[in-house]
Amino acid sequence: IDHAGLWRAMRALSLELAQAVERDAFLDECLDIVMRSLDADRGMILLGDPATATVVNARSQSRPLTAQECAEVSRSLIHRVLETGECVTWSRQDEDPSRASLREMGVWYAMAAPMRLSSAVGGQSAGIIGVLYVDFRSYNKQVGELHGQLLETVAVLLASIAHQQRLLDDTRNDLELARATSAPSAIDRLP
């Protein structure tokens, strides 16, 4: 990826953001753009704290990942990002034994960035709400500093969107519950 590629990726994401934040497939579409821009093989969004981080979106080549494929992520890498709040890059050349699972899965490079709310949003304090993860399964792909910068930037954008979607879903659920409890029942309408 070069600076022009970085700009094209950010432009594509910006256009996607402007068009359809409320679509159910929105985060999947954003993951597809990120993976195409980085030439990554798989991408995932995990939400939660280090103990409960759960995959909520997972893509590969514009298709959803299976449950088994979703399990193929280094929990120690995700945990490190959530603990430190920093973007983490791993390469097969690293001799870190705690990342042996990535080698076994056929990953050559992996990157994970914190999904951070940049300021207090909706009454919730700023902080890390999850992780944006991508991996590369081909030895001939080049992963560099610009890849990390794009991933970090997108992670901040997606954190805000994921948080807003969660608030919207909560509001919809509250509205449905309120409607269900305030609607007169058939028994109440009997003479």
C-alpha positions in Angstrom: 0.0 0.0 0.0 1.2 3.5 -0.8 -0.1 6.9 0.1 -2.4 7.0 -2.9 -3.8 3.6 -1.9 -4.3 4.8 1.6 -6.2 7.8 0.4 -8.4 5.7 -1.9 -9.2 3.4 1.0 -10.2 6.3 3.3 -12.2 7.9 0.5 -14.1 4.6 -0.1 -14.8 4.2 3.6 -16.0 7.8 3.9 -18.4 7.3 1.0 -19.6 4.1 2.6 -20.2 5.9 5.9 -22.1 8.7 4.3 -24.4 6.3 2.4 -25.7 3.7 4.8 -24.8 3.7 8.5 -28.1 1.9 9.4 -27.8 -1.0 7.0 -27.3 -4.4 8.7 -24.4 -5.3 6.4 -22.6 -2.0 6.9 -19.7 -3.3 9.1 -19.3 -6.2 6.7 -19.0 -3.8 3.8 -16.5 -1.7 5.7 -14.4 -4.8 6.5 -14.4 -5.8 2.8 -13.1 -2.3 1.9 -10.3 -2.5 4.5 -9.3 -6.0 3.4 -9.2 -5.0 -0.3 -7.2 -1.9 0.5 -4.7 -3.8 2.6 -4.7 -6.9 0.4 -5.5 -8.9 3.6 -7.1 -12.4 3.5 -9.3 -12.1 6.6 -10.8 -9.4 8.8 -12.7 -9.4 12.0 -14.3 -7.0 14.4 -14.3 -8.2 18.0 -16.2 -6.3 20.7 -15.8 -6.5 24.4 -13.1 -6.5 27.1 -10.1 -8.9 27.1 -12.0 -11.7 28.8 -15.1 -11.5 26.7 -14.0 -10.2 23.3 -16.5 -11.7 20.8 -16.3 -11.8 17.0 -19.3 -9.7 15.7 -18.2 -9.4 12.1 -15.8 -11.6 10.2 -15.0 -11.6 6.4 -12.8 -13.2 3.9 -12.8 -12.4 0.2 -16.2 -10.6 0.5 -17.9 -13.6 2.2 -18.7 -14.3 5.9 -16.3 -16.5 7.8 -17.5 -19.8 9.2 -17.6 -20.3 13.0 -14.4 -22.5 12.7 -12.7 -19.7 10.7 -13.7 -17.1 13.3 -12.0 -19.2 15.9 -8.7 -18.9 14.0 -7.6 -15.8 15.6 -4.8 -15.3 18.1 -6.5 -14.6 21.5 -3.1 -13.5 22.9 -2.8 -10.9 20.1 -6.3 -9.6 20.8 -5.7 -9.6 24.5 -2.5 -7.6 24.1 -4.3 -4.9 22.0 -7.1 -4.6 24.6 -4.6 -4.5 27.5 -2.1 -2.0 25.9 -4.5 0.1 23.7 -1.9 0.0 21.0 -1.9 -1.4 17.4 0.0 -4.8 17.3 1.7 -6.2 14.2 2.9 -9.8 14.1 5.0 -11.5 11.4 6.0 -15.1 11.0 9.7 -14.0 11.4 8.9 -13.0 15.0 10.2 -15.6 17.4 7.5 -14.9 20.0 6.4 -18.4 21.3 3.1 -17.0 22.6 2.0 -16.5 19.0 2.6 -20.1 17.9 -1.2 -20.4 17.1 -0.8 -18.0 14.2 1.9 -20.1 12.7 -0.2 -23.2 13.0 -3.1 -21.5 11.2 -0.9 -20.5 8.3 -0.8 -16.8 9.0 2.2 -14.9 7.7 1.3 -11.5 9.1 -1.4 -10.3 11.5 -2.4 -6.9 12.6 -4.8 -5.7 15.3 -5.8 -2.2 16.3 -7.9 -1.0 19.2 -11.4 0.2 18.5 -11.4 3.3 20.7 -14.2 5.8 21.3 -12.3 9.1 21.0 -14.5 10.9 23.5 -17.5 10.4 25.7 -20.4 9.2 23.5 -24.0 8.6 24.6 -23.1 8.8 28.3 -20.4 6.2 28.0 -16.8 7.3 28.8 -14.1 7.1 26.2 -12.3 3.9 26.0 -11.6 0.7 24.0 -14.7 -1.2 23.0 -13.0 -3.9 20.8 -10.4 -4.8 18.2 -10.1 -4.6 14.4 -8.1 -7.6 13.2 -6.7 -8.6 9.8 -4.4 -11.3 8.7 -2.4 -12.2 5.7 -1.9 -15.9 4.7 0.6 -15.4 1.8 4.3 -15.1 2.4 4.8 -12.8 -0.6 2.6 -9.9 0.7 4.3 -6.9 2.0 3.0 -5.4 5.3 4.3 -2.0 6.3 3.8 1.1 8.4 1.0 2.5 6.2 -1.0 -0.7 6.7 -0.9 -0.1 10.4 -1.8 3.6 10.0 -4.8 2.7 7.9 -5.9 0.0 10.3 -5.7 2.3 13.3 -7.6 5.1 11.6 -10.4 2.7 10.4 -10.6 1.2 13.9 -11.4 4.5 15.4 -14.1 5.2 12.7 -15.6 1.7 13.2 -15.6 2.0 17.0 -17.9 5.1 16.7 -20.1 3.4 14.2 -20.4 0.1 16.1 -21.2 2.1 19.3 -23.9 4.1 17.5 -25.4 1.0 16.0 -25.5 -0.6 19.5 -27.2 2.5 20.9 -29.7 2.4 18.0 -30.5 -1.3 18.5 -31.0 -0.6 22.3 -33.3 2.2 21.5 -35.3 0.1 19.0 -35.6 -2.7 21.6 -36.8 -0.3 24.3 -39.3 1.2 21.9 -40.7 -2.3 20.9 -40.9 -3.2 24.6 -42.7 0.0 25.4 -45.2 -0.6 22.6 -45.8 -4.2 23.7 -46.4 -3.2 27.3 -48.6 -0.2 26.5 -50.8 -1.8 23.9 -54.2 -2.8 25.2 -54.6 -6.6 25.3 -57.6 -8.3 23.7 -59.0 -9.0 27.2 -58.9 -5.3 28.1 -61.0 -4.6 25.0 -63.9 -6.9 25.9 -67.1 -5.2 26.9 
